[in-house]
Amino acid sequence: MASVIVKGSGSVSVKPDLIRLELDMQTRSSDCGEAMDKAENGLAELIGILETEGFEREDLKTSDFNVHTEYESVPDENNIYHSVFKGYCCDHSMKIEFSLDTRRLAAVLRAVSASEAAPQISVYFTVKDEEAAREELIRLSSANARKKAELLCEASGTKLGKLLKISYDRSDMSFVSQARYAMDMNCLRAEAKAVSIAPDDIKLTDFAEFEWEIL
């Protein structure tokens, strides 16, 4: 039985409608318990700040929590380096998401930057409904594959028969815009006016393979 195998592709551009803030807070001490207490106090302060900005306590999600020891290389009198215990580090990575609003973003960044916790902040523009984009890609790649198969049959003087097989491996996709947003801490503390920006669309591509019988 003759058949034709075609790989279909689909591409979409999705407008970001969600802001994701990733917050990384580190606390250090020579005593493990003290490092943990500092982390707890910093988290409480951060939650309090976010609540004043209209968020709920449960909106702040932990993505990673890690307590580890740190060492540094120190030379002795013979200039031979040895690892010397430096202390404990508590690394708490969190995220919070909210609808795309650059003015609210600037207000949140300003409030967080003024805190004693002073977490490292990364800003990303993404989408709320990833599944809708994935479904549209599948529709487009399916239509693209069938069109290619029909053209091949037309060019070869054959007809497209029944569908025999579909091969699809759901791939990992980045639903994050390439747009970058950063404001200097001094600007934030000076309450600089936020600029209303339009983040670049998120470009997505997916593939699926189809096999049809040829008549």
NUDOLO-444587 format. One record per residue (C-alpha): residue number from 1; residue in one letter; y, z negated, x negated. Coordinates in steps of 0.02 Angstrom, whole numbers. Layout:
BEGIN
<rec n="NUM" res="A" v="Y" w="Z" u="X"/>
...
% end
This chain:
BEGIN
<rec n="1" res="M" v="0" w="0" u="0"/>
<rec n="2" res="A" v="168" w="53" u="-69"/>
<rec n="3" res="S" v="312" w="-70" u="-63"/>
<rec n="4" res="V" v="489" w="-92" u="-125"/>
<rec n="5" res="I" v="557" w="-252" u="-201"/>
<rec n="6" res="V" v="744" w="-279" u="-193"/>
<rec n="7" res="K" v="856" w="-421" u="-249"/>
<rec n="8" res="G" v="1000" w="-453" u="-132"/>
<rec n="9" res="S" v="1161" w="-541" u="-181"/>
<rec n="10" res="G" v="1298" w="-625" u="-83"/>
<rec n="11" res="S" v="1469" w="-689" u="-136"/>
<rec n="12" res="V" v="1598" w="-793" u="-44"/>
<rec n="13" res="S" v="1765" w="-875" u="-82"/>
<rec n="14" res="V" v="1789" w="-1045" u="-4"/>
<rec n="15" res="K" v="1956" w="-1133" u="13"/>
<rec n="16" res="P" v="1951" w="-1314" u="-48"/>
<rec n="17" res="D" v="1982" w="-1440" u="90"/>
<rec n="18" res="L" v="1931" w="-1602" u="3"/>
<rec n="19" res="I" v="1996" w="-1701" u="-146"/>
<rec n="20" res="R" v="1874" w="-1801" u="-251"/>
<rec n="21" res="L" v="1939" w="-1934" u="-369"/>
<rec n="22" res="E" v="1819" w="-1994" u="-502"/>
<rec n="23" res="L" v="1867" w="-2163" u="-575"/>
<rec n="24" res="D" v="1790" w="-2233" u="-733"/>
<rec n="25" res="M" v="1829" w="-2415" u="-772"/>
<rec n="26" res="Q" v="1774" w="-2498" u="-934"/>
<rec n="27" res="T" v="1784" w="-2682" u="-977"/>
<rec n="28" res="R" v="1735" w="-2761" u="-1142"/>
<rec n="29" res="S" v="1701" w="-2934" u="-1210"/>
<rec n="30" res="S" v="1598" w="-3022" u="-1343"/>
<rec n="31" res="D" v="1517" w="-3115" u="-1198"/>
<rec n="32" res="C" v="1413" w="-3017" u="-1072"/>
<rec n="33" res="G" v="1459" w="-3130" u="-926"/>
<rec n="34" res="E" v="1644" w="-3114" u="-963"/>
<rec n="35" res="A" v="1631" w="-2924" u="-971"/>
<rec n="36" res="M" v="1547" w="-2926" u="-800"/>
<rec n="37" res="D" v="1680" w="-3043" u="-730"/>
<rec n="38" res="K" v="1817" w="-2927" u="-792"/>
<rec n="39" res="A" v="1729" w="-2781" u="-708"/>
<rec n="40" res="E" v="1716" w="-2877" u="-545"/>
<rec n="41" res="N" v="1900" w="-2926" u="-551"/>
<rec n="42" res="G" v="1951" w="-2748" u="-591"/>
<rec n="43" res="L" v="1848" w="-2681" u="-446"/>
<rec n="44" res="A" v="1926" w="-2807" u="-326"/>
<rec n="45" res="E" v="2100" w="-2754" u="-381"/>
<rec n="46" res="L" v="2057" w="-2570" u="-363"/>
<rec n="47" res="I" v="1987" w="-2595" u="-188"/>
<rec n="48" res="G" v="2142" w="-2691" u="-138"/>
<rec n="49" res="I" v="2254" w="-2549" u="-200"/>
<rec n="50" res="L" v="2154" w="-2417" u="-108"/>
<rec n="51" res="E" v="2159" w="-2519" u="52"/>
<rec n="52" res="T" v="2349" w="-2520" u="44"/>
<rec n="53" res="E" v="2338" w="-2329" u="32"/>
<rec n="54" res="G" v="2240" w="-2320" u="195"/>
<rec n="55" res="F" v="2061" w="-2319" u="132"/>
<rec n="56" res="E" v="1917" w="-2428" u="188"/>
<rec n="57" res="R" v="1820" w="-2535" u="65"/>
<rec n="58" res="E" v="1663" w="-2431" u="88"/>
<rec n="59" res="D" v="1756" w="-2269" u="47"/>
<rec n="60" res="L" v="1743" w="-2311" u="-138"/>
<rec n="61" res="K" v="1568" w="-2262" u="-195"/>
<rec n="62" res="T" v="1482" w="-2308" u="-358"/>
<rec n="63" res="S" v="1402" w="-2161" u="-449"/>
<rec n="64" res="D" v="1350" w="-2255" u="-606"/>
<rec n="65" res="F" v="1352" w="-2435" u="-669"/>
<rec n="66" res="N" v="1301" w="-2473" u="-846"/>
<rec n="67" res="V" v="1313" w="-2626" u="-959"/>
<rec n="68" res="H" v="1273" w="-2597" u="-1142"/>
<rec n="69" res="T" v="1300" w="-2670" u="-1314"/>
<rec n="70" res="E" v="1418" w="-2591" u="-1439"/>
<rec n="71" res="Y" v="1406" w="-2591" u="-1628"/>
<rec n="72" res="E" v="1517" w="-2531" u="-1768"/>
<rec n="73" res="S" v="1477" w="-2478" u="-1946"/>
<rec n="74" res="V" v="1554" w="-2596" u="-2073"/>
<rec n="75" res="P" v="1541" w="-2577" u="-2263"/>
<rec n="76" res="D" v="1488" w="-2724" u="-2371"/>
<rec n="77" res="E" v="1548" w="-2764" u="-2547"/>
<rec n="78" res="N" v="1438" w="-2623" u="-2614"/>
<rec n="79" res="N" v="1510" w="-2499" u="-2489"/>
<rec n="80" res="I" v="1345" w="-2492" u="-2395"/>
<rec n="81" res="Y" v="1372" w="-2479" u="-2209"/>
<rec n="82" res="H" v="1285" w="-2595" u="-2086"/>
<rec n="83" res="S" v="1285" w="-2602" u="-1896"/>
<rec n="84" res="V" v="1380" w="-2755" u="-1838"/>
<rec n="85" res="F" v="1378" w="-2816" u="-1658"/>
<rec n="86" res="K" v="1547" w="-2782" u="-1577"/>
<rec n="87" res="G" v="1521" w="-2841" u="-1399"/>
<rec n="88" res="Y" v="1472" w="-2789" u="-1225"/>
<rec n="89" res="C" v="1542" w="-2645" u="-1125"/>
<rec n="90" res="C" v="1531" w="-2632" u="-936"/>
<rec n="91" res="D" v="1555" w="-2452" u="-879"/>
<rec n="92" res="H" v="1581" w="-2428" u="-692"/>
<rec n="93" res="S" v="1598" w="-2248" u="-627"/>
<rec n="94" res="M" v="1658" w="-2226" u="-448"/>
<rec n="95" res="K" v="1721" w="-2091" u="-333"/>
<rec n="96" res="I" v="1826" w="-2078" u="-176"/>
<rec n="97" res="E" v="1855" w="-1925" u="-66"/>
<rec n="98" res="F" v="1988" w="-1878" u="61"/>
<rec n="99" res="S" v="2057" w="-1724" u="147"/>
<rec n="100" res="L" v="2162" w="-1607" u="42"/>
<rec n="101" res="D" v="2337" w="-1681" u="37"/>
<rec n="102" res="T" v="2427" w="-1671" u="-131"/>
<rec n="103" res="R" v="2562" w="-1793" u="-76"/>
<rec n="104" res="R" v="2434" w="-1924" u="-34"/>
<rec n="105" res="L" v="2347" w="-1882" u="-198"/>
<rec n="106" res="A" v="2505" w="-1918" u="-297"/>
<rec n="107" res="A" v="2530" w="-2082" u="-203"/>
<rec n="108" res="V" v="2352" w="-2139" u="-240"/>
<rec n="109" res="L" v="2366" w="-2090" u="-423"/>
<rec n="110" res="R" v="2531" w="-2183" u="-438"/>
<rec n="111" res="A" v="2461" w="-2341" u="-361"/>
<rec n="112" res="V" v="2300" w="-2339" u="-464"/>
<rec n="113" res="S" v="2391" w="-2301" u="-627"/>
<rec n="114" res="A" v="2499" w="-2456" u="-605"/>
<rec n="115" res="S" v="2347" w="-2571" u="-589"/>
<rec n="116" res="E" v="2282" w="-2688" u="-722"/>
<rec n="117" res="A" v="2111" w="-2607" u="-706"/>
<rec n="118" res="A" v="2186" w="-2442" u="-766"/>
<rec n="119" res="P" v="2033" w="-2332" u="-738"/>
<rec n="120" res="Q" v="2016" w="-2158" u="-812"/>
<rec n="121" res="I" v="2047" w="-2035" u="-670"/>
<rec n="122" res="S" v="1983" w="-1858" u="-645"/>
<rec n="123" res="V" v="2040" w="-1750" u="-498"/>
<rec n="124" res="Y" v="1931" w="-1616" u="-418"/>
<rec n="125" res="F" v="1959" w="-1500" u="-270"/>
<rec n="126" res="T" v="1801" w="-1465" u="-170"/>
<rec n="127" res="V" v="1738" w="-1435" u="8"/>
<rec n="128" res="K" v="1675" w="-1546" u="148"/>
<rec n="129" res="D" v="1543" w="-1429" u="218"/>
<rec n="130" res="E" v="1439" w="-1359" u="74"/>
<rec n="131" res="E" v="1295" w="-1311" u="189"/>
<rec n="132" res="A" v="1400" w="-1188" u="289"/>
<rec n="133" res="A" v="1441" w="-1093" u="128"/>
<rec n="134" res="R" v="1258" w="-1093" u="76"/>
<rec n="135" res="E" v="1205" w="-1023" u="245"/>
<rec n="136" res="E" v="1335" w="-884" u="235"/>
<rec n="137" res="L" v="1273" w="-837" u="61"/>
<rec n="138" res="I" v="1095" w="-822" u="126"/>
<rec n="139" res="R" v="1153" w="-708" u="268"/>
<rec n="140" res="L" v="1251" w="-599" u="148"/>
<rec n="141" res="S" v="1113" w="-585" u="18"/>
<rec n="142" res="S" v="987" w="-540" u="154"/>
<rec n="143" res="A" v="1099" w="-404" u="225"/>
<rec n="144" res="N" v="1134" w="-339" u="50"/>
<rec n="145" res="A" v="949" w="-328" u="7"/>
<rec n="146" res="R" v="906" w="-235" u="167"/>
<rec n="147" res="K" v="1047" w="-110" u="140"/>
<rec n="148" res="K" v="985" w="-75" u="-37"/>
<rec n="149" res="A" v="806" w="-54" u="24"/>
<rec n="150" res="E" v="858" w="67" u="162"/>
<rec n="151" res="L" v="959" w="170" u="38"/>
<rec n="152" res="L" v="811" w="178" u="-81"/>
<rec n="153" res="C" v="698" w="236" u="58"/>
<rec n="154" res="E" v="824" w="365" u="116"/>
<rec n="155" res="A" v="842" w="432" u="-61"/>
<rec n="156" res="S" v="654" w="440" u="-86"/>
<rec n="157" res="G" v="612" w="516" u="83"/>
<rec n="158" res="T" v="517" w="364" u="147"/>
<rec n="159" res="K" v="541" w="237" u="283"/>
<rec n="160" res="L" v="560" w="50" u="274"/>
<rec n="161" res="G" v="414" w="-43" u="350"/>
<rec n="162" res="K" v="381" w="-224" u="388"/>
<rec n="163" res="L" v="445" w="-365" u="280"/>
<rec n="164" res="L" v="306" w="-429" u="167"/>
<rec n="165" res="K" v="383" w="-567" u="63"/>
<rec n="166" res="I" v="542" w="-666" u="32"/>
<rec n="167" res="S" v="572" w="-758" u="-131"/>
<rec n="168" res="Y" v="717" w="-880" u="-135"/>
<rec n="169" res="D" v="749" w="-1023" u="-253"/>
<rec n="170" res="R" v="894" w="-1129" u="-192"/>
<rec n="171" res="S" v="1005" w="-1137" u="-346"/>
<rec n="172" res="D" v="1124" w="-1272" u="-399"/>
<rec n="173" res="M" v="1304" w="-1225" u="-363"/>
<rec n="174" res="S" v="1468" w="-1299" u="-414"/>
<rec n="175" res="F" v="1574" w="-1325" u="-259"/>
<rec n="176" res="V" v="1725" w="-1372" u="-365"/>
<rec n="177" res="S" v="1881" w="-1266" u="-386"/>
<rec n="178" res="Q" v="1929" w="-1215" u="-562"/>
<rec n="179" res="A" v="2104" w="-1280" u="-526"/>
<rec n="180" res="R" v="2152" w="-1430" u="-632"/>
<rec n="181" res="Y" v="2274" w="-1566" u="-579"/>
<rec n="182" res="A" v="2347" w="-1690" u="-702"/>
<rec n="183" res="M" v="2503" w="-1799" u="-708"/>
<rec n="184" res="D" v="2560" w="-1902" u="-855"/>
<rec n="185" res="M" v="2549" w="-2089" u="-823"/>
<rec n="186" res="N" v="2734" w="-2111" u="-863"/>
<rec n="187" res="C" v="2776" w="-1982" u="-729"/>
<rec n="188" res="L" v="2666" w="-2071" u="-604"/>
<rec n="189" res="R" v="2744" w="-2240" u="-639"/>
<rec n="190" res="A" v="2917" w="-2161" u="-625"/>
<rec n="191" res="E" v="2867" w="-2104" u="-450"/>
<rec n="192" res="A" v="2892" w="-1920" u="-490"/>
<rec n="193" res="K" v="2891" w="-1809" u="-335"/>
<rec n="194" res="A" v="2724" w="-1727" u="-296"/>
<rec n="195" res="V" v="2715" w="-1538" u="-299"/>
<rec n="196" res="S" v="2623" w="-1458" u="-153"/>
<rec n="197" res="I" v="2494" w="-1346" u="-236"/>
<rec n="198" res="A" v="2361" w="-1229" u="-167"/>
<rec n="199" res="P" v="2202" w="-1248" u="-271"/>
<rec n="200" res="D" v="2112" w="-1088" u="-318"/>
<rec n="201" res="D" v="1969" w="-1036" u="-203"/>
<rec n="202" res="I" v="1792" w="-1084" u="-251"/>
<rec n="203" res="K" v="1692" w="-928" u="-298"/>
<rec n="204" res="L" v="1506" w="-936" u="-254"/>
<rec n="205" res="T" v="1363" w="-812" u="-278"/>
<rec n="206" res="D" v="1180" w="-823" u="-227"/>
<rec n="207" res="F" v="1026" w="-712" u="-238"/>
<rec n="208" res="A" v="864" w="-684" u="-142"/>
<rec n="209" res="E" v="719" w="-563" u="-170"/>
<rec n="210" res="F" v="635" w="-465" u="-30"/>
<rec n="211" res="E" v="483" w="-352" u="-24"/>
<rec n="212" res="W" v="458" w="-223" u="112"/>
<rec n="213" res="E" v="315" w="-105" u="150"/>
<rec n="214" res="I" v="356" w="79" u="124"/>
<rec n="215" res="L" v="295" w="203" u="256"/>
% end
